Amino acid sequence: MNIKRTLYVAGGAVVLAGSVVLGTVAAQSEKAPQLQEQGPEALTVDPSSGADVTTDRLDNVEKDVGDAAVLAAEDGKKLFSLEISKITVARDCPARVGNFRLTPENGTFLILDVEASLDRGISKEVSGSADELFMPLVSQAFSVTDPHGVIDREVASESAWGCLGDDVLAPALVNPGQKVSGKIVLDVPYESGTVVYDPNSNGGWSWPY
């Protein structure tokens, strides 16, 4: 199965017991030699609009806030979709429990408003049964880069975990046939840069903030 990322299909990597199972994992990327493995290939042109698809030096497909990021099969079938509709930079946040506010440990809270879905028939496209397949939405699936493109994968913290109530937070993962939405809180050192969804550190998708 050849899985490709495009502008209108650009998303993530389906996870089976913590490992990438979509597509064939290739050798180290020539474009991004700091990556241990190369992830799903990105098309150069969006087949729906004809627009060029651009990637950064870490092999992430570049997106704008509000763009749908989707992982698709070679025939164009959408397998996984992730949209970041809003990115909020915050100095503090309301605690999940109790009437007080938390401050970030790394400098800045980054609050992502997301919507995600995973195709019900994903097990027909990749190895593994439906009850083993999922996509992570935990903070550890994300990273940030500074304005110079330096990546920082340490975006989880106890303070970020304690932010906001369960009624507004996104679930930790998306199962086949599900469509979910909510907020994800990261704790980052940069007030501006890019946020990256790349759960397997082999090339994903990036949004500026």
Salt bridges, closest charged atoms under 4 A:
GLU41 OE1 - LYS4 NZ 2.77
ASP59 OD2 - ARG5 NH2 3.42
ASP92 OD1 - ARG101 NH2 3.13
ASP113 OD2 - LYS183 NZ 2.68
GLU115 OE2 - LYS179 NZ 3.52
ASP119 OD2 - LYS77 NZ 3.57
GLU125 OE2 - LYS77 NZ 3.47
ASP166 OD1 - ARG96 NH1 3.44
GLU191 OE2 - ARG91 NH2 2.41
